[in-house]
Amino acid sequence: MTMAYEYMNEDEINSELFCSICHAPFNDPCCTPCGDTFCRACITQWLKSPNNTCPLCRKSLSLNALAPATHMVRNILDQLQ
């Protein structure tokens, strides 16, 4: 399921709800086994390049290991729309 979010005021969004790859609020967020969260499109593109590690902690990572973001993250994002 793809969740695209549009925010009324991005300046008021907590920085922890921003993707560290695109530096924008999460769009269809997913989590890595190491606990980091990214936009699904961003981390997919990252892993399709020669990278096979998490962009933040550099632990080994594959597309198969990605999981949907937690309900808490999705609920917070839903409230910000």
C-alpha positions as CSV (number, residue, x, y, z in Angstrom):
1,M,0.0,0.0,0.0
2,T,1.4,3.4,-1.0
3,M,0.8,6.3,1.2
4,A,1.6,9.7,-0.3
5,Y,1.4,12.6,2.2
6,E,0.9,16.2,1.5
7,Y,1.5,18.6,4.4
8,M,0.0,21.9,5.2
9,N,3.1,23.4,6.9
10,E,6.3,21.4,6.5
11,D,8.2,23.8,8.7
12,E,6.3,22.6,11.8
13,I,7.0,18.9,11.2
14,N,9.4,17.2,13.7
15,S,12.7,16.6,12.0
16,E,12.5,12.9,12.9
17,L,9.7,12.6,10.4
18,F,12.0,13.5,7.5
19,C,13.8,11.1,5.3
20,S,17.5,11.4,5.6
21,I,18.0,10.6,1.9
22,C,15.6,13.2,0.3
23,H,15.4,15.5,3.4
24,A,11.6,15.8,3.0
25,P,8.8,14.5,5.2
26,F,8.3,10.7,4.8
27,N,6.4,9.5,1.8
28,D,5.3,5.9,2.1
29,P,7.8,5.3,4.9
30,C,9.4,1.9,5.5
31,C,11.8,0.7,8.2
32,T,15.1,-1.2,8.0
33,P,16.0,-4.1,10.4
34,C,18.4,-1.7,12.1
35,G,15.5,0.6,13.0
36,D,16.0,3.5,10.5
37,T,13.1,4.9,8.5
38,F,13.1,6.2,4.9
39,C,10.7,7.0,2.1
40,R,10.2,3.7,0.3
41,A,11.2,5.2,-3.1
42,C,14.3,6.7,-1.7
43,I,15.7,3.6,0.0
44,T,14.7,1.5,-3.0
45,Q,16.7,3.8,-5.3
46,W,19.6,3.8,-2.8
47,L,19.7,0.0,-2.8
48,K,19.4,-0.3,-6.6
49,S,22.6,1.7,-6.9
50,P,25.9,0.0,-5.9
51,N,24.9,0.5,-2.2
52,N,23.9,-2.5,-0.1
53,T,24.0,-0.9,3.3
54,C,21.8,1.4,5.4
55,P,22.6,5.0,4.5
56,L,22.7,5.9,8.2
57,C,24.4,3.1,10.1
58,R,26.0,1.2,7.2
59,K,24.7,-2.2,8.3
60,S,24.1,-4.6,5.4
61,L,20.7,-4.2,3.9
62,S,18.5,-5.6,1.1
63,L,15.1,-4.7,-0.4
64,N,13.7,-7.9,1.0
65,A,14.5,-6.7,4.5
66,L,12.4,-3.6,4.4
67,A,9.2,-3.4,6.4
68,P,6.3,-0.9,6.5
69,A,6.8,1.8,9.0
70,T,5.2,1.3,12.4
71,H,1.6,2.2,13.0
72,M,2.8,5.0,15.3
73,V,4.8,6.7,12.5
74,R,2.0,6.3,10.1
75,N,-0.6,7.7,12.6
76,I,1.6,10.7,13.3
77,L,2.0,11.4,9.6
78,D,-1.7,11.0,9.1
79,Q,-2.4,13.6,11.7
80,L,-0.1,16.1,10.0
81,Q,-1.9,16.1,6.7
